[in-house]
Amino acid sequence: MRVGRFLAWATGLLLLTLLAGLGWTAFAPITLDSRDELFEIPKGTWARRMAGDKVEILPDRIDLTLALNDTLLLRNQDEVPQQFGPVLIMPGQSFRLPFEVASTYGFACTAHASGQMSVVVAPTPAPGWQTLQWRWKRWTARG
Amino acid sequence: MKHFVFRSLPGLLLALALTLGTTARALPALKAGVFEPAQAAPEFSLRGSDGAELKLSRYRGKLVLLVFGFTNCPEVCPTTLATLAEARKAMGADAAAVQVVYVTVDPERDDVTRIRQYLGAFDPGFVGGTGSPDALAAVRKSYGVAAEKVARPGGGYGMSHSSSVYLIDRDGRLRAMMPYGHEAKDFVHDLRLLLASK
């Protein structure tokens, strides 16, 4: 009798914990660390080009899927200024571009054959099922 | 085994909560893209819409918002200039420490008189600049700005050009670049931070 009551309580508590956990996972606001997505021009790129080596630093088109609060970090490690996407970056200089609004950002880029570079910033999932899915994917992706 | 899984579920949920719940960290300070380390903004010398020589060094001690465009621009330039005018208004007395500089990419049509009239419609404090095609091309090159003449179907031409705004601090250093589309409040946010910084 006592064992039966204990099991019932334990099961109830377990279910409650499960529901609370699911509720938190689905509805707790998502707060994210800012994460840098780095693209770098290595040292010697210009020299290699001058020597006739066809150096491809970036593809014609970049589609990045970033979470909100992520930052695109462009770094020029070469010895000459580089037009990297939308900005001219001096040697040794970095350009850090934050994204706070979900959208597809198109940048004119003369360095690309297509003249276009785009960055796709994915929206924050809505509370509920979408958030639950998002957290599950993120958790399973971490292994 | 089944029993073990059942018993470990709360633990699993707790682990999930701890693993998935990421903590908030401060966003990068500026809304604009930031150059690190900041370097001197390339200097130029153009004919100013106020009748004086237009040089960046004229505005040491002020924050400069540098824009490239043309007065026949149908959408991007009017939007950007209206946003910057709104931002200056929102800054109140601090607006005196902010100078908008508008450099034309269309010297063929934009002379100083036309630029002055055009900018005056947004904010009489804005200053524009023009020069020879070569001089303007050199300025654009130094900032990595693209501009290209595009034929319009009904005749005439427009200019396809970079639409970002460059933020230059009071010491003449190129600190940041705001991509097109940001609201006035983002400029106010960044300008206040730059005014407060050394």
Chai-1 contact restraints between the chains, C-beta under 6 A:
chainA,res_idxA,chainB,res_idxB,connection_type,confidence,min_distance_angstrom,max_distance_angstrom,comment,restraint_id
A,T17,B,P10,contact,1.0,0.0,6.0,A-B,restraint_1
A,G21,B,L13,contact,1.0,0.0,6.0,A-B,restraint_2
A,W24,B,A17,contact,1.0,0.0,6.0,A-B,restraint_3
A,T31,B,A24,contact,1.0,0.0,6.0,A-B,restraint_4
A,L32,B,T22,contact,1.0,0.0,6.0,A-B,restraint_5
A,D33,B,T22,contact,1.0,0.0,6.0,A-B,restraint_6
A,D33,B,R25,contact,1.0,0.0,6.0,A-B,restraint_7
A,S34,B,R25,contact,1.0,0.0,6.0,A-B,restraint_8
A,Q83,B,G144,contact,1.0,0.0,6.0,A-B,restraint_9
A,V87,B,G144,contact,1.0,0.0,6.0,A-B,restraint_10
A,V87,B,M177,contact,1.0,0.0,6.0,A-B,restraint_11
A,L88,B,G144,contact,1.0,0.0,6.0,A-B,restraint_12
A,M90,B,Q39,contact,1.0,0.0,6.0,A-B,restraint_13
A,Q93,B,F35,contact,1.0,0.0,6.0,A-B,restraint_14
A,S94,B,E36,contact,1.0,0.0,6.0,A-B,restraint_15
A,F95,B,G33,contact,1.0,0.0,6.0,A-B,restraint_16
A,F95,B,F35,contact,1.0,0.0,6.0,A-B,restraint_17
A,R96,B,V34,contact,1.0,0.0,6.0,A-B,restraint_18
A,L97,B,G33,contact,1.0,0.0,6.0,A-B,restraint_19
A,P98,B,P28,contact,1.0,0.0,6.0,A-B,restraint_20
A,A108,B,A146,contact,1.0,0.0,6.0,A-B,restraint_21
A,A108,B,S162,contact,1.0,0.0,6.0,A-B,restraint_22
A,T110,B,A146,contact,1.0,0.0,6.0,A-B,restraint_23
A,R135,B,L20,contact,1.0,0.0,6.0,A-B,restraint_24
A,W139,B,T19,contact,1.0,0.0,6.0,A-B,restraint_25
A,W139,B,L20,contact,1.0,0.0,6.0,A-B,restraint_26
